[in-house]
Amino acid sequence: MTKAQENNLVIGAGMVGVCCALYLQRAGHQVTLIDQHEPGSQTSFGNAATFASYACIPVNHPKLIHNLPKLMLGADRPLSVSPLYLARRLPWMLNFLRHCRRDNVDHTIRGLGALLRHAEEASIALFQSSQVMDLIKRQGTLYLYATENSLSAAQDDIKRRRDQGVPITEITSREIQELEPHLAPTFPGGILFNDGFQLINPKALIQRLTQSFIDDGGQFIHNKVCSLKNMSNGRLKIGTDTHDLEAKRVIIAAGAWSTQISGGCIDPVPLDTERGYHVMFPNDARLLNRPVGLADAGLYISPLDNGLRAAGTVELAGLNARPNQGRLNYIESVVRRVLPEAGARGSDWLGFRPTMPDSLPVIGQSSRHSSVFYAFGHHHIGITLGGITGKLIQQLIDREPTTIDLAPYSPNRF
Ligand SMILES: Cc1cc2nc3c(=O)[nH]c(=O)nc-3n(C[C@H](O)[C@H](O)[C@H](O)COP(=O)(O)OP(=O)(O)OC[C@H]3O[C@@H](n4cnc5c(N)ncnc54)[C@H](O)[C@@H]3O)c2cc1C
């Protein structure tokens, strides 16, 4: 059989799955994409929409341990942990905290840095060939510190980002006001990620990428995958809600739900979720020229084509707990503090970042079935890393030399 005759099934039509499908298709494979929801409608919908090639510093960081008691007390904080969930998932939480050790964090920074250095090239190649560049806006990204103390405490991380090749311009409070005159004049300083850019509508972009995949002969199936089993002929049997499918290979790109498929072909990797929220201010996109990250508040405010979106915070409470209104009120209060002209609050959203305890994604081959591949666990930066992940998966499947060494992202590292 030629590769054009062997069907590959990509599970999950978020940013990561769609990029895997496109890279495989463009290398000559026959590809089917399956999702129980509309493409780009889950975590890849409600994010802060930044293309964050600079984002190599993980949340689990020495500062997290230092600030943990302060961060966890009260609703007015960027981090929230459900005590019930903490008790249920204690080993995962301890593993996540263990990765706050300096040597572990430096390993993660190197692993993320290697992916991020190739992220823009890999994604832009798909965006251009799928003609979605009108949904990209390039004005850099601002990242601001609320106090002199937090600005000076950030210097180490600024250096670490520069060591990974990230272009950064340090800016004063006066320059912040010149770039973003509607911001309250309270920030002592910040940084401009010169190469940062944004999507003005992540869901529309992913839907158009999917349409381009379909126009070029790809198939999209609207269904939920429940199981994945080995067949006696070495192929894979995929059980869905309504019927069975067969494929030569399966790529699991189902975000925070990637380990929920039964059948024994998936390694028991420690995937969990960092929940995050957004609040829309539909009439206020005009208040910012570019995404603005608020380091101390744990969120970004981004001007999109349908309003201003404030997105972020981290909540450790699993996939099933109800949305926490306190988190949404916190986000609204931060926006009103930093953008006093913000008007009426619009819709809100809860999303599920797929997160591994070491804050590195899983990109590799199953140890349980050589035709099952993993592309998940991109936590805070899956919009940015979708393209490079798709490219690496295609190289792995075609047994080509990979753009970077995949060892740090191995499913067997735990
Ligand atoms: C508040 C917030 C802000 C963020 N901001 C940014 C940002 O600015 N920049 C950035 O790069 N990243 C950001 N992120 C992270 C980014 O959104 C995620 O890393 C990314 O969306 C993950 O993409 P994905 O394709 O892996 O998952 P998803 O987008 O969740 O897609 C997974 C898909 O798999 C499908 N699926 C699951 N199980 C099954 C099944 N059994 N059968 C069929 N289909 C299935 C789901 O329906 C879903 O469509 C943010 C996240 C949050 C929560």
The ligand as an SDF file (V2000), in Angstrom:
LIG
                    3D

 53 58  0  0  0  0  0  0  0  0999 V2000
   -7.6700   30.9750   29.4110 C   0  0  0  0  0  0  0  0  0  0  0  0
   -6.7190   30.3850   28.4010 C   0  0  0  0  0  0  0  0  0  0  0  0
   -5.8710   31.2320   27.6750 C   0  0  0  0  0  0  0  0  0  0  0  0
   -4.9760   30.6670   26.7620 C   0  0  0  0  0  0  0  0  0  0  0  0
   -4.2240   31.5200   25.9940 N   0  0  0  0  0  0  0  0  0  0  0  0
   -3.3780   31.0120   25.0530 C   0  0  0  0  0  0  0  0  0  0  0  0
   -2.6390   31.8720   24.2150 C   0  0  0  0  0  0  0  0  0  0  0  0
   -2.7810   33.0930   24.2620 O   0  0  0  0  0  0  0  0  0  0  0  0
   -1.7610   31.3240   23.3380 N   0  0  0  0  0  0  0  0  0  0  0  0
   -1.5910   29.9690   23.2320 C   0  0  0  0  0  0  0  0  0  0  0  0
   -0.7410   29.5230   22.4570 O   0  0  0  0  0  0  0  0  0  0  0  0
   -2.3290   29.1100   23.9850 N   0  0  0  0  0  0  0  0  0  0  0  0
   -3.2100   29.6070   24.8950 C   0  0  0  0  0  0  0  0  0  0  0  0
   -3.9520   28.7720   25.6800 N   0  0  0  0  0  0  0  0  0  0  0  0
   -3.7500   27.3180   25.5690 C   0  0  0  0  0  0  0  0  0  0  0  0
   -4.4130   26.7520   24.3310 C   0  0  0  0  0  0  0  0  0  0  0  0
   -5.7260   27.2340   24.2190 O   0  0  0  0  0  0  0  0  0  0  0  0
   -4.4170   25.2200   24.4270 C   0  0  0  0  0  0  0  0  0  0  0  0
   -3.1330   24.7350   24.7270 O   0  0  0  0  0  0  0  0  0  0  0  0
   -4.8470   24.6540   23.0710 C   0  0  0  0  0  0  0  0  0  0  0  0
   -6.0890   25.1780   22.6970 O   0  0  0  0  0  0  0  0  0  0  0  0
   -4.9240   23.1350   23.1460 C   0  0  0  0  0  0  0  0  0  0  0  0
   -5.2940   22.7160   21.8560 O   0  0  0  0  0  0  0  0  0  0  0  0
   -5.6950   21.2140   21.5940 P   0  0  0  0  0  0  0  0  0  0  0  0
   -5.9490   21.0940   20.1470 O   0  0  0  0  0  0  0  0  0  0  0  0
   -4.6710   20.3330   22.2310 O   0  0  0  0  0  0  0  0  0  0  0  0
   -7.0190   21.0220   22.4760 O   0  0  0  0  0  0  0  0  0  0  0  0
   -8.5470   21.4620   22.1950 P   0  0  0  0  0  0  0  0  0  0  0  0
   -8.6240   22.7620   21.5270 O   0  0  0  0  0  0  0  0  0  0  0  0
   -9.2600   21.3030   23.4960 O   0  0  0  0  0  0  0  0  0  0  0  0
   -9.0170   20.3850   21.1700 O   0  0  0  0  0  0  0  0  0  0  0  0
   -9.2060   19.0420   21.5180 C   0  0  0  0  0  0  0  0  0  0  0  0
  -10.3620   18.5320   20.7010 C   0  0  0  0  0  0  0  0  0  0  0  0
  -10.4930   17.1230   20.9270 O   0  0  0  0  0  0  0  0  0  0  0  0
  -11.8660   16.8190   20.9180 C   0  0  0  0  0  0  0  0  0  0  0  0
  -12.0470   15.5450   21.6180 N   0  0  0  0  0  0  0  0  0  0  0  0
  -11.7360   15.2420   22.9010 C   0  0  0  0  0  0  0  0  0  0  0  0
  -12.0130   13.9720   23.1630 N   0  0  0  0  0  0  0  0  0  0  0  0
  -12.5220   13.4390   22.0240 C   0  0  0  0  0  0  0  0  0  0  0  0
  -13.0160   12.1600   21.6750 C   0  0  0  0  0  0  0  0  0  0  0  0
  -13.0070   11.1600   22.5590 N   0  0  0  0  0  0  0  0  0  0  0  0
  -13.4980   11.9560   20.4260 N   0  0  0  0  0  0  0  0  0  0  0  0
  -13.4950   12.9790   19.5200 C   0  0  0  0  0  0  0  0  0  0  0  0
  -13.0380   14.2090   19.7960 N   0  0  0  0  0  0  0  0  0  0  0  0
  -12.5480   14.4430   21.0370 C   0  0  0  0  0  0  0  0  0  0  0  0
  -12.5070   17.9910   21.6380 C   0  0  0  0  0  0  0  0  0  0  0  0
  -13.9010   18.0770   21.3110 O   0  0  0  0  0  0  0  0  0  0  0  0
  -11.6890   19.1570   21.1100 C   0  0  0  0  0  0  0  0  0  0  0  0
  -12.2810   19.7700   19.9860 O   0  0  0  0  0  0  0  0  0  0  0  0
   -4.8890   29.2710   26.5970 C   0  0  0  0  0  0  0  0  0  0  0  0
   -5.7480   28.4340   27.3050 C   0  0  0  0  0  0  0  0  0  0  0  0
   -6.6670   28.9840   28.1910 C   0  0  0  0  0  0  0  0  0  0  0  0
   -7.6110   28.0740   28.9180 C   0  0  0  0  0  0  0  0  0  0  0  0
  1  2  1  0
  2  3  1  0
  2 52  2  0
  3  4  2  0
  4  5  1  0
  4 50  1  0
  5  6  2  0
  6  7  1  0
  6 13  1  0
  7  8  2  0
  7  9  1  0
  9 10  1  0
 10 11  2  0
 10 12  1  0
 12 13  2  0
 13 14  1  0
 14 15  1  0
 14 50  1  0
 15 16  1  0
 16 17  1  0
 16 18  1  0
 18 19  1  0
 18 20  1  0
 20 21  1  0
 20 22  1  0
 22 23  1  0
 23 24  1  0
 24 25  2  0
 24 26  1  0
 24 27  1  0
 27 28  1  0
 28 29  2  0
 28 30  1  0
 28 31  1  0
 31 32  1  0
 32 33  1  0
 33 34  1  0
 33 48  1  0
 34 35  1  0
 35 36  1  0
 35 46  1  0
 36 37  1  0
 36 45  1  0
 37 38  2  0
 38 39  1  0
 39 40  1  0
 39 45  2  0
 40 41  1  0
 40 42  2  0
 42 43  1  0
 43 44  2  0
 44 45  1  0
 46 47  1  0
 46 48  1  0
 48 49  1  0
 50 51  2  0
 51 52  1  0
 52 53  1  0
M  END
$$$$
